[in-house]
Structure formats: structure tokens, C-alpha cells
Amino acid sequence: MSAKGWSPDLQAIKLTYDYAIHGGAVGTIALGNLPDGFVVNHCYAIAETALTGGGTMVVGEDGGGDADGYFTDIDAITTSAAVKGSGALVNSTGDEVFHVVAAAKDGVQITIASTGYTAGKVHFVFIGSQPY
């Protein structure tokens, strides 16, 4: 039996953290879900409005997943600057890795530690494909 060619469409999924909507208190904030089985090729964050205040902001999976698996710390992100995903789910010592989203951990969450934020709006873009 021979293999068939498959040309998956890349998709970009955007989730946004907006202080005006989500607040900026220390703790966990759910941003939304990625599709189950979605293969994340890479991700980036871009600030529409710079984060103000705060101490540490990481982005990762919910459901007991890797809490900083997508971004290890984006506290210093500046307006209009794009930051590549730095967490273990998408980056391993500088090498890009691919991450398959598990149903139990499909939510994307922000964890704010130590000090809350008073302003900021950051877009998180996940680029990948849905093979099944």
C-alpha cells in the first residue's frame, strides 16, 4: 500500500489577554482552548499595549499541564514587539519542537506570580495544523 500525499492547511489561532477584560491579579487566568489534537508548530506573543506593573507572567496548559509550556516569562514584552514561544512545549534549548494538544490540557492559561498587573493587552498566536 502506498502513502497518499497530504497537504494540511496551517491555521493561526489567536487568544488575547486584555487587562480591561481579564484583570491582572496574581493567580491563573483562562484565555481559551486550542482544538484537541492541534499540532502547534510555533507560537508568538505580541503586545498591543505594554504590560504595566506585575512581576512574572507565564503562559501554558491547563488541566495539570505545563503551566509555562508556551511562554516562560513575557513580563518585559514591549508594544509591537513579537516574542517567540519559549516554553518546553514549543522550544527545547533553542530548537523548535512540535506539540500535540491533548484533550485534558487544551486550555491556554496565564499565570501571574508575585505582583498583579495594572494594564496591558497581549495577543498570543498559535500556528499549526489539525491532522485529524
SVG drawing of the C-alpha trace seen along z (x, -y; Angstrom):
<svg xmlns="http://www.w3.org/2000/svg" viewBox="-14 -50 34 52">
<polyline fill="none" stroke="black" stroke-width="0.4" points="0.0,0.0 1.4,-3.4 1.2,-6.6 -1.0,-9.4 0.1,-12.9 -1.4,-15.2 -1.2,-18.9 -2.5,-20.3 -3.7,-23.8 -1.8,-25.9 -4.1,-27.7 -3.4,-30.6 -5.4,-30.7 -5.3,-34.0 -6.0,-34.3 -5.8,-37.7 -5.1,-38.7 -6.6,-42.2 -6.3,-43.7 -9.6,-45.6 -11.4,-42.3 -9.4,-39.7 -7.9,-41.9 -4.4,-41.4 -4.5,-39.9 -2.0,-37.3 -3.3,-33.9 -4.4,-32.0 -6.5,-33.4 -8.0,-31.2 -7.7,-32.6 -9.5,-29.9 -9.0,-26.4 -6.9,-25.1 -8.5,-22.4 -7.9,-18.8 -5.2,-17.2 -4.0,-20.5 -0.3,-20.4 1.4,-23.6 4.3,-24.3 5.2,-27.5 3.7,-30.4 4.4,-34.0 3.1,-36.9 2.8,-40.5 1.8,-43.4 -0.8,-45.8 -0.4,-47.7 2.7,-47.0 2.2,-45.2 2.3,-47.6 3.2,-46.5 3.3,-42.9 6.2,-40.5 6.1,-37.4 3.6,-36.2 3.9,-32.7 1.6,-31.0 0.9,-27.3 -1.6,-24.5 -4.5,-24.0 -5.7,-20.7 -2.5,-19.9 -0.4,-20.5 2.8,-22.5 1.9,-25.9 4.8,-27.7 4.9,-25.4 4.3,-28.1 6.0,-31.2 8.3,-31.2 8.1,-34.9 6.7,-37.7 6.7,-40.4 9.1,-42.6 7.3,-42.4 7.1,-45.9 4.5,-47.3 4.6,-46.0 7.5,-43.6 6.9,-39.9 8.2,-37.3 8.7,-33.7 7.3,-30.9 10.0,-29.9 8.4,-27.1 9.3,-23.5 6.2,-22.5 7.4,-24.6 11.1,-25.2 13.8,-22.9 17.2,-24.6 16.6,-26.8 15.3,-24.0 11.7,-24.3 9.6,-21.3 6.0,-20.4 3.3,-20.0 0.1,-17.9 -2.7,-19.4 -4.2,-16.8 -7.9,-17.0 -7.4,-17.2 -4.9,-20.1 -6.4,-22.0 -6.9,-25.2 -4.4,-28.1 -3.9,-29.9 -1.8,-32.7 -0.3,-32.5 0.6,-35.8 3.0,-35.5 4.2,-37.8 2.6,-41.1 -0.5,-42.0 -0.7,-44.0 -2.5,-47.3 -2.6,-47.5 -1.7,-45.7 -3.1,-43.8 -1.1,-40.9 -2.1,-38.7 -0.9,-35.1 -0.8,-33.4 -0.6,-29.6 0.3,-28.4 -0.2,-24.8 -2.4,-22.2 -5.3,-19.9 -4.3,-16.4 -7.4,-14.6"/>
</svg>
